[in-house]
Amino acid sequence: MHEAVKQATGIEIANCETCMWLGDGGDGLEYNSSFPICEYPKRKGADNLKSFPFKAEQKCWVPHFWCSKFSDMIKHGEDDEVLHLIKEFQEAVEAAEKEM
């Protein structure tokens, strides 16, 4: 389904855990509560299902930079370095999507 994008980003499985739409529905640190939510506009209510976050690959998946091999390339953590790697990540994703 997303094989070219997974290969380009170094992400092994296209599920909720590696998706940029996975968010935090907690009330903030002051209340010490955190729970996963799906922020994908067309999947409202998906996070209410018992099996969420889904372990199986999802059609709506969009790769997350911080789950990719590009985040492992950060050496110093300076803004310029991180922004350059984010740009490389985006270019890799776009090139892989063109192949599909």
N, C-alpha and C positions, 0 to 999 in steps of 0.2 A: 504494500500500500504506500508506504513512505520510504522505501528502501534507499533511493538515491539521496534523499535528505538526511537520513540516518547515517549513511556512510560518509557524507560530506561533513557532518557535524561531529561524528564520533559518538553519537547517542545510540545505545543498543536497542531500546524499545520505545515506541511512540505511544506512551500512555500518559496518564494525568501527572505522574511524578516528574516527567521531563517536559511538561507543557507550559508555555508562557501564560496560559489562561488560569493556571492554578493559583488561587489567592488565599488570603487569610481572613476568615470571618470572625475573628475574635474581637473582644471589646477593648483590646489594648493591654499593654503591660501592667497598668495599674490594677486591672481586674484578674490578671493571670489566667486569661482564657484564650485559647487559640483552637481553631478548627478549620479544615480545608473547605474551600468553596470553589465552584466553577464560575469564572467571570466571563466565559464565552457567551456573547449576547443571544445566540440561537439555541443554547442548551440550558435555559432557565429551569431550575428545579432538579437538574441532574445531581446536584450535591445533596439533595434530600433522600436519594436512594441509599439503601443500606450498604451497597458494595462500593460506594464512592469513597475515596478516589479510585478509579478503575485501574486494575492491573493489566488488563488486556489492551491491545493497541486500539486507538480511537481514530475515526475518520476526521474529526475536527481538530486533531493535534497540530500544534504549532511549536516548533522547537524553542527551547529556552536557552539563552546564551550561557547561563551559569551551570547548565547541565551538560554543556558541550566540551569538546576537547580544547576549544579556544580559551575557555576560562582557566584551564590548566597551564596555559602558556604565559600567564601573568607572572612576571618576575619581580617587579618593583611596586606595582600597584598605583603608579602615577597616572593621572588623568589621561595624558596623551597616549600612554601605552594601552590602557584599557579601551579608550575610544578607538584606537587603531585596530585592536582585536575584535571589537564589536563590529566594526566596518567589514573586516575580513569574514567574520561569521555571517553577516547579512549577505555578502557577495557570494559566499559558498552556498547558502540556502537558495538564493535566487538562481544561481547556475544549475543547481541540482533540480530545482522545480522546472526549469526549461527543458531538461532532459526527459521529464515525465510526459 
